[in-house]
Structures are given as structure tokens and as C-alpha cells.
Amino acid sequence: MPKPSVFGHLALHYAGKLLPLEVLHSAAGHYIGTRDLDGPVSRESSEYFRSEKAAQRALQRGGWSQLPNP
């Protein structure tokens, strides 16, 4: 089983920032993404999760899908 990613690929690709993955929240729900001191930088997960706990579990276990680079 591949090791889950620990940094945001889209944040690195589009913003040039190597940022750790974390659980974030928006009006659509919880998601896996990145942020810096100014706020959210990237949404990395294609899924939204119903709860912070579910999103945290997915992040820890690798149970989420990376949004692709267009």
C-alpha cells in the first residue's frame, strides 16, 4: 500500500508552496487541503466529508482521492 501524501500537490504546483495537508471546512463540508497564514491555499481532496472526524480519519489512513492537475 502506498504511503499517504503529507503535503499538498496542488498547492505546490499552483502556488509554489510546500504545505502540509490538513482538514479544512467550507460551506460544502470538510475537505483535505492546505492553508498558510493568509488562509486556505488549495483543496486537495475530491471528496467532501460530513464531519471533521471522518475527514481526519481519511487523512490519517489515506482514504481520500487527490484532485488531479488539469
CHARMM internal coordinates of N, CA and C (Angstrom, degrees):
IC EDIT
DIST 1 N 1 CA 1.4483
DIST 1 CA 1 C 1.5226
ANGL 1 N 1 CA 1 C 108.62
DIST 1 C 2 N 1.3778
ANGL 1 CA 1 C 2 N 117.83
DIHE 1 N 1 CA 1 C 2 N 130.86
DIST 2 N 2 CA 1.4570
ANGL 1 C 2 N 2 CA 119.48
DIHE 1 CA 1 C 2 N 2 CA 179.71
DIST 2 CA 2 C 1.5253
ANGL 2 N 2 CA 2 C 111.90
DIHE 1 C 2 N 2 CA 2 C -68.83
DIST 2 C 3 N 1.3102
ANGL 2 CA 2 C 3 N 114.47
DIHE 2 N 2 CA 2 C 3 N 148.02
DIST 3 N 3 CA 1.4603
ANGL 2 C 3 N 3 CA 120.25
DIHE 2 CA 2 C 3 N 3 CA 179.20
DIST 3 CA 3 C 1.5356
ANGL 3 N 3 CA 3 C 109.12
DIHE 2 C 3 N 3 CA 3 C -71.62
DIST 3 C 4 N 1.3457
ANGL 3 CA 3 C 4 N 117.63
DIHE 3 N 3 CA 3 C 4 N 133.20
DIST 4 N 4 CA 1.4683
ANGL 3 C 4 N 4 CA 119.37
DIHE 3 CA 3 C 4 N 4 CA 178.94
DIST 4 CA 4 C 1.5262
ANGL 4 N 4 CA 4 C 111.33
DIHE 3 C 4 N 4 CA 4 C -61.80
DIST 4 C 5 N 1.3082
ANGL 4 CA 4 C 5 N 114.98
DIHE 4 N 4 CA 4 C 5 N 146.48
DIST 5 N 5 CA 1.4637
ANGL 4 C 5 N 5 CA 120.81
DIHE 4 CA 4 C 5 N 5 CA 178.06
DIST 5 CA 5 C 1.5225
ANGL 5 N 5 CA 5 C 110.00
DIHE 4 C 5 N 5 CA 5 C -66.89
DIST 5 C 6 N 1.3179
ANGL 5 CA 5 C 6 N 116.84
DIHE 5 N 5 CA 5 C 6 N 150.31
DIST 6 N 6 CA 1.4607
ANGL 5 C 6 N 6 CA 121.11
DIHE 5 CA 5 C 6 N 6 CA 179.67
DIST 6 CA 6 C 1.5279
ANGL 6 N 6 CA 6 C 111.90
DIHE 5 C 6 N 6 CA 6 C -117.85
DIST 6 C 7 N 1.3298
ANGL 6 CA 6 C 7 N 117.56
DIHE 6 N 6 CA 6 C 7 N -3.41
DIST 7 N 7 CA 1.4566
ANGL 6 C 7 N 7 CA 120.65
DIHE 6 CA 6 C 7 N 7 CA 177.85
DIST 7 CA 7 C 1.5248
ANGL 7 N 7 CA 7 C 109.21
DIHE 6 C 7 N 7 CA 7 C -132.74
DIST 7 C 8 N 1.3111
ANGL 7 CA 7 C 8 N 115.97
DIHE 7 N 7 CA 7 C 8 N 160.44
DIST 8 N 8 CA 1.4585
ANGL 7 C 8 N 8 CA 121.57
DIHE 7 CA 7 C 8 N 8 CA -177.32
DIST 8 CA 8 C 1.5125
ANGL 8 N 8 CA 8 C 113.11
DIHE 7 C 8 N 8 CA 8 C -82.35
DIST 8 C 9 N 1.3189
ANGL 8 CA 8 C 9 N 116.44
DIHE 8 N 8 CA 8 C 9 N 114.18
DIST 9 N 9 CA 1.4612
ANGL 8 C 9 N 9 CA 121.03
DIHE 8 CA 8 C 9 N 9 CA 179.43
DIST 9 CA 9 C 1.5285
ANGL 9 N 9 CA 9 C 111.61
DIHE 8 C 9 N 9 CA 9 C -66.39
DIST 9 C 10 N 1.3317
ANGL 9 CA 9 C 10 N 117.30
DIHE 9 N 9 CA 9 C 10 N -40.36
DIST 10 N 10 CA 1.4618
ANGL 9 C 10 N 10 CA 119.99
DIHE 9 CA 9 C 10 N 10 CA -179.27
DIST 10 CA 10 C 1.5264
ANGL 10 N 10 CA 10 C 111.33
DIHE 9 C 10 N 10 CA 10 C -71.13
DIST 10 C 11 N 1.3128
ANGL 10 CA 10 C 11 N 117.26
DIHE 10 N 10 CA 10 C 11 N -35.80
DIST 11 N 11 CA 1.4670
ANGL 10 C 11 N 11 CA 120.49
DIHE 10 CA 10 C 11 N 11 CA 175.86
DIST 11 CA 11 C 1.5215
ANGL 11 N 11 CA 11 C 110.22
DIHE 10 C 11 N 11 CA 11 C -61.61
DIST 11 C 12 N 1.3154
ANGL 11 CA 11 C 12 N 116.58
DIHE 11 N 11 CA 11 C 12 N -40.81
DIST 12 N 12 CA 1.4593
ANGL 11 C 12 N 12 CA 120.77
DIHE 11 CA 11 C 12 N 12 CA 179.02
DIST 12 CA 12 C 1.5257
ANGL 12 N 12 CA 12 C 110.61
DIHE 11 C 12 N 12 CA 12 C -68.75
DIST 12 C 13 N 1.3249
ANGL 12 CA 12 C 13 N 116.40
DIHE 12 N 12 CA 12 C 13 N -45.02
DIST 13 N 13 CA 1.4642
ANGL 12 C 13 N 13 CA 121.42
DIHE 12 CA 12 C 13 N 13 CA -176.65
DIST 13 CA 13 C 1.5312
ANGL 13 N 13 CA 13 C 111.77
DIHE 12 C 13 N 13 CA 13 C -66.09
DIST 13 C 14 N 1.3229
ANGL 13 CA 13 C 14 N 117.62
DIHE 13 N 13 CA 13 C 14 N -47.48
DIST 14 N 14 CA 1.4630
ANGL 13 C 14 N 14 CA 120.49
DIHE 13 CA 13 C 14 N 14 CA -173.23
DIST 14 CA 14 C 1.5259
ANGL 14 N 14 CA 14 C 114.69
DIHE 13 C 14 N 14 CA 14 C -92.97
DIST 14 C 15 N 1.3217
ANGL 14 CA 14 C 15 N 117.38
DIHE 14 N 14 CA 14 C 15 N -32.33
DIST 15 N 15 CA 1.4639
ANGL 14 C 15 N 15 CA 119.84
DIHE 14 CA 14 C 15 N 15 CA -176.58
DIST 15 CA 15 C 1.5207
ANGL 15 N 15 CA 15 C 112.91
DIHE 14 C 15 N 15 CA 15 C -109.98
DIST 15 C 16 N 1.3329
ANGL 15 CA 15 C 16 N 116.76
DIHE 15 N 15 CA 15 C 16 N -8.03
DIST 16 N 16 CA 1.4538
ANGL 15 C 16 N 16 CA 120.00
DIHE 15 CA 15 C 16 N 16 CA -178.84
DIST 16 CA 16 C 1.5140
ANGL 16 N 16 CA 16 C 113.14
DIHE 15 C 16 N 16 CA 16 C 67.81
DIST 16 C 17 N 1.3430
ANGL 16 CA 16 C 17 N 116.31
DIHE 16 N 16 CA 16 C 17 N 26.59
DIST 17 N 17 CA 1.4642
ANGL 16 C 17 N 17 CA 121.19
DIHE 16 CA 16 C 17 N 17 CA -177.42
DIST 17 CA 17 C 1.5209
ANGL 17 N 17 CA 17 C 110.60
DIHE 16 C 17 N 17 CA 17 C -117.62
DIST 17 C 18 N 1.3168
ANGL 17 CA 17 C 18 N 116.71
DIHE 17 N 17 CA 17 C 18 N 128.27
DIST 18 N 18 CA 1.4577
ANGL 17 C 18 N 18 CA 122.59
DIHE 17 CA 17 C 18 N 18 CA 175.99
DIST 18 CA 18 C 1.5292
ANGL 18 N 18 CA 18 C 107.01
DIHE 17 C 18 N 18 CA 18 C -91.48
DIST 18 C 19 N 1.3329
ANGL 18 CA 18 C 19 N 115.29
DIHE 18 N 18 CA 18 C 19 N 98.28
DIST 19 N 19 CA 1.4609
ANGL 18 C 19 N 19 CA 121.47
DIHE 18 CA 18 C 19 N 19 CA -174.25
DIST 19 CA 19 C 1.5224
ANGL 19 N 19 CA 19 C 110.45
DIHE 18 C 19 N 19 CA 19 C -120.99
DIST 19 C 20 N 1.3214
ANGL 19 CA 19 C 20 N 116.81
DIHE 19 N 19 CA 19 C 20 N 144.18
DIST 20 N 20 CA 1.4672
ANGL 19 C 20 N 20 CA 119.30
DIHE 19 CA 19 C 20 N 20 CA 179.06
DIST 20 CA 20 C 1.5254
ANGL 20 N 20 CA 20 C 111.59
DIHE 19 C 20 N 20 CA 20 C -71.93
DIST 20 C 21 N 1.3198
ANGL 20 CA 20 C 21 N 114.84
DIHE 20 N 20 CA 20 C 21 N 150.33
DIST 21 N 21 CA 1.4597
ANGL 20 C 21 N 21 CA 120.61
DIHE 20 CA 20 C 21 N 21 CA 175.14
DIST 21 CA 21 C 1.5130
ANGL 21 N 21 CA 21 C 109.69
DIHE 20 C 21 N 21 CA 21 C -74.92
DIST 21 C 22 N 1.3139
ANGL 21 CA 21 C 22 N 115.60
DIHE 21 N 21 CA 21 C 22 N 144.22
DIST 22 N 22 CA 1.4557
ANGL 21 C 22 N 22 CA 120.64
DIHE 21 CA 21 C 22 N 22 CA 175.35
DIST 22 CA 22 C 1.5180
ANGL 22 N 22 CA 22 C 108.92
DIHE 21 C 22 N 22 CA 22 C -154.96
DIST 22 C 23 N 1.3130
ANGL 22 CA 22 C 23 N 115.67
DIHE 22 N 22 CA 22 C 23 N 168.03
DIST 23 N 23 CA 1.4532
ANGL 22 C 23 N 23 CA 121.57
DIHE 22 CA 22 C 23 N 23 CA 178.27
DIST 23 CA 23 C 1.5262
ANGL 23 N 23 CA 23 C 107.74
DIHE 22 C 23 N 23 CA 23 C -85.24
DIST 23 C 24 N 1.3248
ANGL 23 CA 23 C 24 N 115.06
DIHE 23 N 23 CA 23 C 24 N 126.95
DIST 24 N 24 CA 1.4624
ANGL 23 C 24 N 24 CA 122.10
DIHE 23 CA 23 C 24 N 24 CA 178.47
DIST 24 CA 24 C 1.5263
ANGL 24 N 24 CA 24 C 108.85
DIHE 23 C 24 N 24 CA 24 C -123.27
DIST 24 C 25 N 1.3240
ANGL 24 CA 24 C 25 N 115.79
DIHE 24 N 24 CA 24 C 25 N 168.90
DIST 25 N 25 CA 1.4559
ANGL 24 C 25 N 25 CA 120.22
DIHE 24 CA 24 C 25 N 25 CA -176.79
DIST 25 CA 25 C 1.5202
ANGL 25 N 25 CA 25 C 110.60
DIHE 24 C 25 N 25 CA 25 C -133.41
DIST 25 C 26 N 1.3290
ANGL 25 CA 25 C 26 N 115.56
DIHE 25 N 25 CA 25 C 26 N 140.12
DIST 26 N 26 CA 1.4595
ANGL 25 C 26 N 26 CA 121.73
DIHE 25 CA 25 C 26 N 26 CA 174.15
DIST 26 CA 26 C 1.5247
ANGL 26 N 26 CA 26 C 107.61
DIHE 25 C 26 N 26 CA 26 C -136.83
DIST 26 C 27 N 1.3060
ANGL 26 CA 26 C 27 N 117.08
DIHE 26 N 26 CA 26 C 27 N -177.86
DIST 27 N 27 CA 1.4604
ANGL 26 C 27 N 27 CA 120.87
DIHE 26 CA 26 C 27 N 27 CA 178.21
DIST 27 CA 27 C 1.5314
ANGL 27 N 27 CA 27 C 111.44
DIHE 26 C 27 N 27 CA 27 C -61.40
DIST 27 C 28 N 1.3302
ANGL 27 CA 27 C 28 N 117.21
DIHE 27 N 27 CA 27 C 28 N -26.19
DIST 28 N 28 CA 1.4681
ANGL 27 C 28 N 28 CA 121.49
DIHE 27 CA 27 C 28 N 28 CA -179.24
DIST 28 CA 28 C 1.5282
ANGL 28 N 28 CA 28 C 112.56
DIHE 27 C 28 N 28 CA 28 C -80.61
DIST 28 C 29 N 1.3214
ANGL 28 CA 28 C 29 N 117.93
DIHE 28 N 28 CA 28 C 29 N -16.84
DIST 29 N 29 CA 1.4618
ANGL 28 C 29 N 29 CA 121.53
DIHE 28 CA 28 C 29 N 29 CA -179.20
DIST 29 CA 29 C 1.5153
ANGL 29 N 29 CA 29 C 111.69
DIHE 28 C 29 N 29 CA 29 C 134.75
DIST 29 C 30 N 1.3120
ANGL 29 CA 29 C 30 N 115.61
DIHE 29 N 29 CA 29 C 30 N -168.33
DIST 30 N 30 CA 1.4620
ANGL 29 C 30 N 30 CA 122.29
DIHE 29 CA 29 C 30 N 30 CA 178.54
DIST 30 CA 30 C 1.5225
ANGL 30 N 30 CA 30 C 109.17
DIHE 29 C 30 N 30 CA 30 C -85.85
DIST 30 C 31 N 1.3109
ANGL 30 CA 30 C 31 N 115.49
DIHE 30 N 30 CA 30 C 31 N 145.18
DIST 31 N 31 CA 1.4554
ANGL 30 C 31 N 31 CA 120.65
DIHE 30 CA 30 C 31 N 31 CA -179.87
DIST 31 CA 31 C 1.5204
ANGL 31 N 31 CA 31 C 109.37
DIHE 30 C 31 N 31 CA 31 C -149.30
DIST 31 C 32 N 1.3082
ANGL 31 CA 31 C 32 N 115.95
DIHE 31 N 31 CA 31 C 32 N 168.17
DIST 32 N 32 CA 1.4592
ANGL 31 C 32 N 32 CA 121.78
DIHE 31 CA 31 C 32 N 32 CA 177.40
DIST 32 CA 32 C 1.5216
ANGL 32 N 32 CA 32 C 107.30
DIHE 31 C 32 N 32 CA 32 C -99.94
DIST 32 C 33 N 1.3187
ANGL 32 CA 32 C 33 N 115.49
DIHE 32 N 32 CA 32 C 33 N 125.62
DIST 33 N 33 CA 1.4494
ANGL 32 C 33 N 33 CA 120.25
DIHE 32 CA 32 C 33 N 33 CA -177.12
DIST 33 CA 33 C 1.5098
ANGL 33 N 33 CA 33 C 111.49
DIHE 32 C 33 N 33 CA 33 C -159.55
DIST 33 C 34 N 1.3240
ANGL 33 CA 33 C 34 N 114.84
DIHE 33 N 33 CA 33 C 34 N -161.20
DIST 34 N 34 CA 1.4555
ANGL 33 C 34 N 34 CA 120.85
DIHE 33 CA 33 C 34 N 34 CA -179.99
DIST 34 CA 34 C 1.5287
ANGL 34 N 34 CA 34 C 109.04
DIHE 33 C 34 N 34 CA 34 C -132.83
DIST 34 C 35 N 1.3228
ANGL 34 CA 34 C 35 N 114.30
DIHE 34 N 34 CA 34 C 35 N 159.43
DIST 35 N 35 CA 1.4602
ANGL 34 C 35 N 35 CA 120.69
DIHE 34 CA 34 C 35 N 35 CA 174.03
DIST 35 CA 35 C 1.5155
ANGL 35 N 35 CA 35 C 108.68
DIHE 34 C 35 N 35 CA 35 C -150.30
DIST 35 C 36 N 1.3253
ANGL 35 CA 35 C 36 N 114.06
DIHE 35 N 35 CA 35 C 36 N 159.29
DIST 36 N 36 CA 1.4558
ANGL 35 C 36 N 36 CA 120.56
DIHE 35 CA 35 C 36 N 36 CA 172.90
DIST 36 CA 36 C 1.5210
ANGL 36 N 36 CA 36 C 107.43
DIHE 35 C 36 N 36 CA 36 C -124.35
DIST 36 C 37 N 1.3053
ANGL 36 CA 36 C 37 N 118.02
DIHE 36 N 36 CA 36 C 37 N -165.31
DIST 37 N 37 CA 1.4608
ANGL 36 C 37 N 37 CA 121.09
DIHE 36 CA 36 C 37 N 37 CA -176.74
DIST 37 CA 37 C 1.5290
ANGL 37 N 37 CA 37 C 112.88
DIHE 36 C 37 N 37 CA 37 C -64.63
DIST 37 C 38 N 1.3288
ANGL 37 CA 37 C 38 N 117.17
DIHE 37 N 37 CA 37 C 38 N -22.38
DIST 38 N 38 CA 1.4605
ANGL 37 C 38 N 38 CA 121.11
DIHE 37 CA 37 C 38 N 38 CA -179.95
DIST 38 CA 38 C 1.5284
ANGL 38 N 38 CA 38 C 113.48
DIHE 37 C 38 N 38 CA 38 C -89.12
DIST 38 C 39 N 1.3240
ANGL 38 CA 38 C 39 N 118.05
DIHE 38 N 38 CA 38 C 39 N -9.27
DIST 39 N 39 CA 1.4622
ANGL 38 C 39 N 39 CA 121.08
DIHE 38 CA 38 C 39 N 39 CA 179.51
DIST 39 CA 39 C 1.5154
ANGL 39 N 39 CA 39 C 111.83
DIHE 38 C 39 N 39 CA 39 C 128.74
DIST 39 C 40 N 1.3387
ANGL 39 CA 39 C 40 N 116.83
DIHE 39 N 39 CA 39 C 40 N -165.09
DIST 40 N 40 CA 1.4656
ANGL 39 C 40 N 40 CA 121.05
DIHE 39 CA 39 C 40 N 40 CA -178.26
DIST 40 CA 40 C 1.5291
ANGL 40 N 40 CA 40 C 112.11
DIHE 39 C 40 N 40 CA 40 C -59.09
DIST 40 C 41 N 1.3341
ANGL 40 CA 40 C 41 N 114.88
DIHE 40 N 40 CA 40 C 41 N 140.77
DIST 41 N 41 CA 1.4622
ANGL 40 C 41 N 41 CA 121.07
DIHE 40 CA 40 C 41 N 41 CA 178.34
DIST 41 CA 41 C 1.5249
ANGL 41 N 41 CA 41 C 110.37
DIHE 40 C 41 N 41 CA 41 C -111.22
DIST 41 C 42 N 1.3376
ANGL 41 CA 41 C 42 N 117.25
DIHE 41 N 41 CA 41 C 42 N -45.44
DIST 42 N 42 CA 1.4632
ANGL 41 C 42 N 42 CA 119.52
DIHE 41 CA 41 C 42 N 42 CA -177.14
DIST 42 CA 42 C 1.5238
ANGL 42 N 42 CA 42 C 111.42
DIHE 41 C 42 N 42 CA 42 C -148.26
DIST 42 C 43 N 1.3151
ANGL 42 CA 42 C 43 N 114.10
DIHE 42 N 42 CA 42 C 43 N 146.99
DIST 43 N 43 CA 1.4582
ANGL 42 C 43 N 43 CA 120.70
DIHE 42 CA 42 C 43 N 43 CA 166.75
DIST 43 CA 43 C 1.5177
ANGL 43 N 43 CA 43 C 104.99
DIHE 42 C 43 N 43 CA 43 C -97.78
DIST 43 C 44 N 1.3247
ANGL 43 CA 43 C 44 N 117.59
DIHE 43 N 43 CA 43 C 44 N 120.96
DIST 44 N 44 CA 1.4611
ANGL 43 C 44 N 44 CA 122.30
DIHE 43 CA 43 C 44 N 44 CA -175.99
DIST 44 CA 44 C 1.5274
ANGL 44 N 44 CA 44 C 112.16
DIHE 43 C 44 N 44 CA 44 C -99.89
DIST 44 C 45 N 1.3268
ANGL 44 CA 44 C 45 N 117.99
DIHE 44 N 44 CA 44 C 45 N -31.56
DIST 45 N 45 CA 1.4637
ANGL 44 C 45 N 45 CA 120.63
DIHE 44 CA 44 C 45 N 45 CA -176.97
DIST 45 CA 45 C 1.5210
ANGL 45 N 45 CA 45 C 111.22
DIHE 44 C 45 N 45 CA 45 C -87.45
DIST 45 C 46 N 1.3161
ANGL 45 CA 45 C 46 N 115.53
DIHE 45 N 45 CA 45 C 46 N 141.28
DIST 46 N 46 CA 1.4611
ANGL 45 C 46 N 46 CA 119.42
DIHE 45 CA 45 C 46 N 46 CA 175.01
DIST 46 CA 46 C 1.5289
ANGL 46 N 46 CA 46 C 110.22
DIHE 45 C 46 N 46 CA 46 C -76.28
DIST 46 C 47 N 1.3204
ANGL 46 CA 46 C 47 N 116.70
DIHE 46 N 46 CA 46 C 47 N -22.21
DIST 47 N 47 CA 1.4617
ANGL 46 C 47 N 47 CA 121.23
DIHE 46 CA 46 C 47 N 47 CA -178.72
DIST 47 CA 47 C 1.5262
ANGL 47 N 47 CA 47 C 111.57
DIHE 46 C 47 N 47 CA 47 C -91.20
DIST 47 C 48 N 1.3134
ANGL 47 CA 47 C 48 N 114.36
DIHE 47 N 47 CA 47 C 48 N 153.39
DIST 48 N 48 CA 1.4603
ANGL 47 C 48 N 48 CA 122.22
DIHE 47 CA 47 C 48 N 48 CA 163.07
DIST 48 CA 48 C 1.5214
ANGL 48 N 48 CA 48 C 105.56
DIHE 47 C 48 N 48 CA 48 C -109.85
DIST 48 C 49 N 1.3014
ANGL 48 CA 48 C 49 N 116.85
DIHE 48 N 48 CA 48 C 49 N 146.18
DIST 49 N 49 CA 1.4595
ANGL 48 C 49 N 49 CA 122.22
DIHE 48 CA 48 C 49 N 49 CA -176.92
DIST 49 CA 49 C 1.5234
ANGL 49 N 49 CA 49 C 109.50
DIHE 48 C 49 N 49 CA 49 C -114.28
DIST 49 C 50 N 1.3236
ANGL 49 CA 49 C 50 N 115.84
DIHE 49 N 49 CA 49 C 50 N 147.70
DIST 50 N 50 CA 1.4646
ANGL 49 C 50 N 50 CA 121.20
DIHE 49 CA 49 C 50 N 50 CA -176.89
DIST 50 CA 50 C 1.5176
ANGL 50 N 50 CA 50 C 113.15
DIHE 49 C 50 N 50 CA 50 C -69.59
DIST 50 C 51 N 1.3140
ANGL 50 CA 50 C 51 N 116.19
DIHE 50 N 50 CA 50 C 51 N -28.56
DIST 51 N 51 CA 1.4650
ANGL 50 C 51 N 51 CA 119.24
DIHE 50 CA 50 C 51 N 51 CA -177.71
DIST 51 CA 51 C 1.5253
ANGL 51 N 51 CA 51 C 110.30
DIHE 50 C 51 N 51 CA 51 C -138.25
DIST 51 C 52 N 1.3232
ANGL 51 CA 51 C 52 N 114.65
DIHE 51 N 51 CA 51 C 52 N 159.91
DIST 52 N 52 CA 1.4589
ANGL 51 C 52 N 52 CA 120.31
DIHE 51 CA 51 C 52 N 52 CA 175.86
DIST 52 CA 52 C 1.5213
ANGL 52 N 52 CA 52 C 110.49
DIHE 51 C 52 N 52 CA 52 C -63.97
DIST 52 C 53 N 1.3211
ANGL 52 CA 52 C 53 N 115.91
DIHE 52 N 52 CA 52 C 53 N -37.56
DIST 53 N 53 CA 1.4653
ANGL 52 C 53 N 53 CA 120.65
DIHE 52 CA 52 C 53 N 53 CA -179.99
DIST 53 CA 53 C 1.5338
ANGL 53 N 53 CA 53 C 111.05
DIHE 52 C 53 N 53 CA 53 C -62.71
DIST 53 C 54 N 1.3277
ANGL 53 CA 53 C 54 N 117.09
DIHE 53 N 53 CA 53 C 54 N -43.35
DIST 54 N 54 CA 1.4726
ANGL 53 C 54 N 54 CA 120.62
DIHE 53 CA 53 C 54 N 54 CA 179.05
DIST 54 CA 54 C 1.5286
ANGL 54 N 54 CA 54 C 110.87
DIHE 53 C 54 N 54 CA 54 C -64.54
DIST 54 C 55 N 1.3161
ANGL 54 CA 54 C 55 N 116.54
DIHE 54 N 54 CA 54 C 55 N -40.54
DIST 55 N 55 CA 1.4630
ANGL 54 C 55 N 55 CA 120.32
DIHE 54 CA 54 C 55 N 55 CA 179.08
DIST 55 CA 55 C 1.5263
ANGL 55 N 55 CA 55 C 110.86
DIHE 54 C 55 N 55 CA 55 C -66.91
DIST 55 C 56 N 1.3316
ANGL 55 CA 55 C 56 N 116.82
DIHE 55 N 55 CA 55 C 56 N -41.02
DIST 56 N 56 CA 1.4637
ANGL 55 C 56 N 56 CA 120.93
DIHE 55 CA 55 C 56 N 56 CA 178.76
DIST 56 CA 56 C 1.5250
ANGL 56 N 56 CA 56 C 111.12
DIHE 55 C 56 N 56 CA 56 C -63.28
DIST 56 C 57 N 1.3223
ANGL 56 CA 56 C 57 N 116.24
DIHE 56 N 56 CA 56 C 57 N -41.02
DIST 57 N 57 CA 1.4619
ANGL 56 C 57 N 57 CA 121.31
DIHE 56 CA 56 C 57 N 57 CA 178.10
DIST 57 CA 57 C 1.5320
ANGL 57 N 57 CA 57 C 110.35
DIHE 56 C 57 N 57 CA 57 C -62.90
DIST 57 C 58 N 1.3358
ANGL 57 CA 57 C 58 N 116.40
DIHE 57 N 57 CA 57 C 58 N -43.91
DIST 58 N 58 CA 1.4687
ANGL 57 C 58 N 58 CA 120.30
DIHE 57 CA 57 C 58 N 58 CA 178.76
DIST 58 CA 58 C 1.5230
ANGL 58 N 58 CA 58 C 111.11
DIHE 57 C 58 N 58 CA 58 C -63.06
DIST 58 C 59 N 1.3142
ANGL 58 CA 58 C 59 N 116.82
DIHE 58 N 58 CA 58 C 59 N -40.24
DIST 59 N 59 CA 1.4657
ANGL 58 C 59 N 59 CA 120.70
DIHE 58 CA 58 C 59 N 59 CA 178.62
DIST 59 CA 59 C 1.5249
ANGL 59 N 59 CA 59 C 110.86
DIHE 58 C 59 N 59 CA 59 C -63.64
DIST 59 C 60 N 1.3062
ANGL 59 CA 59 C 60 N 117.34
DIHE 59 N 59 CA 59 C 60 N -44.67
DIST 60 N 60 CA 1.4620
ANGL 59 C 60 N 60 CA 121.50
DIHE 59 CA 59 C 60 N 60 CA -178.03
DIST 60 CA 60 C 1.5217
ANGL 60 N 60 CA 60 C 112.35
DIHE 59 C 60 N 60 CA 60 C -68.11
DIST 60 C 61 N 1.3087
ANGL 60 CA 60 C 61 N 117.07
DIHE 60 N 60 CA 60 C 61 N -35.95
DIST 61 N 61 CA 1.4742
ANGL 60 C 61 N 61 CA 121.36
DIHE 60 CA 60 C 61 N 61 CA -175.25
DIST 61 CA 61 C 1.5241
ANGL 61 N 61 CA 61 C 114.21
DIHE 60 C 61 N 61 CA 61 C -96.19
DIST 61 C 62 N 1.3192
ANGL 61 CA 61 C 62 N 116.45
DIHE 61 N 61 CA 61 C 62 N -7.35
DIST 62 N 62 CA 1.4654
ANGL 61 C 62 N 62 CA 118.86
DIHE 61 CA 61 C 62 N 62 CA -177.26
DIST 62 CA 62 C 1.5116
ANGL 62 N 62 CA 62 C 112.44
DIHE 61 C 62 N 62 CA 62 C 79.20
DIST 62 C 63 N 1.3198
ANGL 62 CA 62 C 63 N 117.88
DIHE 62 N 62 CA 62 C 63 N 21.71
DIST 63 N 63 CA 1.4583
ANGL 62 C 63 N 63 CA 122.41
DIHE 62 CA 62 C 63 N 63 CA -177.58
DIST 63 CA 63 C 1.5238
ANGL 63 N 63 CA 63 C 113.28
DIHE 62 C 63 N 63 CA 63 C -91.29
DIST 63 C 64 N 1.3175
ANGL 63 CA 63 C 64 N 116.72
DIHE 63 N 63 CA 63 C 64 N 51.41
DIST 64 N 64 CA 1.4544
ANGL 63 C 64 N 64 CA 120.73
DIHE 63 CA 63 C 64 N 64 CA 178.63
DIST 64 CA 64 C 1.5210
ANGL 64 N 64 CA 64 C 108.95
DIHE 63 C 64 N 64 CA 64 C -148.06
DIST 64 C 65 N 1.3279
ANGL 64 CA 64 C 65 N 116.71
DIHE 64 N 64 CA 64 C 65 N 162.96
DIST 65 N 65 CA 1.4667
ANGL 64 C 65 N 65 CA 121.87
DIHE 64 CA 64 C 65 N 65 CA -177.39
DIST 65 CA 65 C 1.5179
ANGL 65 N 65 CA 65 C 110.33
DIHE 64 C 65 N 65 CA 65 C -109.59
DIST 65 C 66 N 1.3116
ANGL 65 CA 65 C 66 N 116.35
DIHE 65 N 65 CA 65 C 66 N 131.40
DIST 66 N 66 CA 1.4675
ANGL 65 C 66 N 66 CA 123.05
DIHE 65 CA 65 C 66 N 66 CA 177.85
DIST 66 CA 66 C 1.5187
ANGL 66 N 66 CA 66 C 109.41
DIHE 65 C 66 N 66 CA 66 C -72.10
DIST 66 C 67 N 1.3410
ANGL 66 CA 66 C 67 N 116.99
DIHE 66 N 66 CA 66 C 67 N 130.36
DIST 67 N 67 CA 1.4615
ANGL 66 C 67 N 67 CA 119.57
DIHE 66 CA 66 C 67 N 67 CA 170.72
DIST 67 CA 67 C 1.5379
ANGL 67 N 67 CA 67 C 107.74
DIHE 66 C 67 N 67 CA 67 C -64.78
DIST 67 C 68 N 1.3209
ANGL 67 CA 67 C 68 N 117.53
DIHE 67 N 67 CA 67 C 68 N 138.09
DIST 68 N 68 CA 1.4616
ANGL 67 C 68 N 68 CA 119.48
DIHE 67 CA 67 C 68 N 68 CA -177.98
DIST 68 CA 68 C 1.5280
ANGL 68 N 68 CA 68 C 112.30
DIHE 67 C 68 N 68 CA 68 C -79.39
DIST 68 C 69 N 1.3247
ANGL 68 CA 68 C 69 N 115.63
DIHE 68 N 68 CA 68 C 69 N 158.59
DIST 69 N 69 CA 1.4664
ANGL 68 C 69 N 69 CA 120.82
DIHE 68 CA 68 C 69 N 69 CA 169.40
DIST 69 CA 69 C 1.5163
ANGL 69 N 69 CA 69 C 106.28
DIHE 68 C 69 N 69 CA 69 C -75.16
DIST 69 C 70 N 1.3339
ANGL 69 CA 69 C 70 N 117.88
DIHE 69 N 69 CA 69 C 70 N 131.64
DIST 70 N 70 CA 1.4860
ANGL 69 C 70 N 70 CA 118.30
DIHE 69 CA 69 C 70 N 70 CA 178.66
DIST 70 CA 70 C 1.5094
ANGL 70 N 70 CA 70 C 112.33
DIHE 69 C 70 N 70 CA 70 C -69.85
END
COOR INIT
IC SEED 1 N 1 CA 1 C
IC BUILD
